[in-house]
Amino acid sequence: MKKHAIHLLGRLNKLRDQLPLIQQKLNFQFQHADTYLLNALIHPSFYQELKDSDLLPIKDLPFLSDNQRLEFFGDSILGFCVTSYLYDLDYLKEGKMTEIRSNLVNNKTLAESMNKMAITQHILMTPSVSDYKGHKGIADVFEAIIAAIYLDSGKNLQKTQHWLNLYYIPPIDHLIIDTNNTEQKNADWKSKLQIYTQKYDSEHSLPMYHGYKKTGEDHQLSFTCKVTVKNETFQGSGTSKKSAEKNAAKKCYQYLLNKKNKF
């Protein structure tokens, strides 16, 4: 075997040995890391060198490929998950949603997240590749990893959304939760509770409002409402149905937040 081919296999095997560490960095345990995660980290230039050196197919890696197809798929998954997240923030107007989504899915933001997780150093590429000097190539790998998570979890979009909510969206929450932001000033306890459950509930359970009651005379009505998240139920009251919902959401949100901070 030629010296260059031995070098290429050595780099590939080194990456395989690093897969457990990479999974720790990603906070996601793959069932098929040698397929999906490995391929997500292989740039087309490196894969082409394997082919040119007559090293393919590799016996114990029958599904080895570069990350182009995964990147294509991951781009769509990311766009959907971010849009779904923003849609549930009902105080955001369409124009603001578009602005925030643009910030969340651009190459610079994706590359910064990859660098923070210290994943960039594991990418297999050839020294001559120029696009990794900027943000695009790194962002492509992140999108490939998103697709790898989706496929490895059995095409479970809920699990992929939860991973993004926990490990990608929170570091840039200033785009969404900003006390100087007009939209945030209009955000109520219902929105805060919805944001919380999206991020920290692995089952992605949304608040359910129910048990509405109205009492009193027409000139002095009182409303009550209950909200349930999983098995936790709280009741709120107010002078309108909306204010009762907000007060119930406030109690639930504060309880869940205090419960989380104890651990």
N, C-alpha and C positions, 0 to 999 in steps of 0.2 A: 504494500500500500504506500502511495506517495506521501511525502511529508505533509503537504498541504491538506490532504484528505484526513490524515491522523489528527491534524490541528482542528479541523472542522468537527470531527467526531468528539474530540476532547471538549470543545466548547459546548456542544449539544449535551453531552453527558454531565457536564458541570451544571448546566441549567436544570437538568432533571434532578440532580442532587439538591438544588436550591428550591425546588417546588414546595416542600413543607414550610420553609421560611417565608416564601412569597405568600402562601395561604395565610400564614399568621399576620403578615402585613396587611392583607386584604380583609382580614376578619371573616373569611369564608372558607369552609372546608369542602373541597371538591371531592366528588365520588370518582371522577375520571380526570384527574389532574394531568395525567400523561397524554390525554387526548385534547381536551378543550383548553386548559390553561397553558399547556406547552405550546400549542399552535398559536394562541393569542399573542405570545411573546416572540414569535419568529417573523422577522421582516422578510418580504419577498426576495430581497437581495441575498440573504443568507440561504434561503431555501433553494434559490437558483444555483448557488455555489455547490450545494449538496448534489444537485442534479448534474451539474457540469463535471463533478468529480466522480460520477458513477457510483454514488453511495446510496442511491434510492432504488428500490424500497429497502427500508431498514426492518429486519425481521421482527423485532419486538415492538416496533412502532408502525403498524400497518396503516394507521390513519394520519400519519404525520403530514402536515401541510403548512403553508404560510398563513398569515392572519388576514388576508384580504377579504375573504368571504365573511369571516367573523366581524370584521370592522364594518362592512356594509350592513350587516344585520344589526349590529350593536348601535349604529347611528339611529336607526328607526326605533329601536327599543328605548334608547335614551330620550329621544324626542317625545315619544308617547308618555313615558313615565313622568317626565318633567311637566308636560302639559296637563296630565291627570292631577298631579300634585297641585299645580296652580289653579286649576279649575275648581278644586274643592275649597279654595280660599275665596269665599263668595263676596268678600268686600273689595276684591281687585277688579278693576275695569279691564276691558279687552286690550286697550292700548298698553296698560301697565303690565298685563300678563305677557304680551308680546315682547316688551322690553326686557322683562326679567328672564324669560325663556331664552332670548338671544344671549344674555350674559351667562346663563347656566350651561349652554351647549357649545359655546365658542371654543376654539382650539386653545386659547391662552388659559382659560379657566380649567379645562380638562387636563392640560399639561401641568398646571400648578398643583392639582390634586395628585397626579401621578408622582410628582417630585416630593410632595409632602409624605406620601406613603412609601417613598424610597423604592419604587418599582422600576424606574427608568433604567437603572444600572443593570437590570437583568435582561433587557431586550437583546435578542440576538440579531445582529446586522453586520454588514460589511463596513470596513473603515471608510470606504469611499462614498457612503450614502450621505447626501447633503441635507435631506429634509429633516433629519434628526437634530440639526443645528438650530432649528426653529421649533415652533410648537406643534405643527401639524402631525409630524410622524409620531410624537409622543401621545397626542390626542387620539390618533388612530388606534394605538395599542389599548388605550383606556376603553374605547368603544368596543374593541375586540374582546376585552375582558368582560364587559357587560354582557355581550352575547354568550360568552363562555359560561358565565354564571346562570344565565337563563336556560341554556341547553343542558347544563349539568344538573340543574334542579328539576329536570323533566319538563321544560318549557313552562315553568311556574312563574307567571308574571307577577303574582302577589309577592313571592319571595324576592324576586329581583327588585321590585319597587321598594320593598322594606330595606334591602341592602343599600340602595341609593339614598333613601331617606335618612338612614343612620350614618353612612360613611361618606356621602358625597354632598348632599344638600346642606347639612348643618354648618360646615365650615364657611359657607357663603350666605348664611342667614341674613346678613346685613342687607341683602338685596330684597328681602321679604319682610323681616321684622326690624324696623328702624323707627325709633321713637320720634324722629324728626320727619318721618314720611307721612304724607297726608292720608294715604290708604291705611297706614297702621293706626292713625288716630281714630279712624272709623271702625277699626277692628274691635269686636266685642268678645265676651267670654266664650261664646259659641265658637267663634273662629279659632281662638286660642286652644280650646279643647280639641277641636278637629285637627289642628296642626300637631298637637301633642300625640294624639292617637295614631296619626299617620307615621310619625317618626319612631315612636317607642313601643308600639304594640305589634308584636311579631305576626299576629293574625289580622292586622290591619282592620280592627273592629271600629266601625264608625259609631258615634253617639246616636242613640235612639231616643227621641222625645215622645212621651206618651202620658196617659193619665191626666188629661186636661180637665180642670173643673172651674166653674164660674159661680161665685156666690155674691150676695149683697144686692142692694137696690141699684136701679139703673144709674143713679147719680153717684154711686159709690161702690162700683164693682171691684171685686178682688178675684184674681186668677191664680191658680196653682198648676204646676206642671212637674213631671218627673223626667229625668234623663238617666239612661242606663248605658254603661260601657262594660261589656262582658257581664260580670255578675255583680257589679257595683251600681247601686241606684241612689239617686239624690233628688230631693224635692226643692223647688223654688217657688216663690210667690211674688206677685207684683200687681200693679194697677192695669196691666194689659197682658195679653198672651205672650207677646214678645219679651216683655220685661221678666215674666215668670220663667221663660226659657233661659234667659241670660243669667238669672240668679241661680237656677239649677245647674247650669253649665259651670258657673263660677265655683260652686261648692265642689263639684266633681273634679274640675281642673286642679283646684288647690289641694284636694285630697290625694290625687294621683301624683302630683308634683312632690308633695311632702313624703309620700310613700317611696318614690323613686330616690329621693335624696337621703333616705335612711340607709340605703345599701351602697 
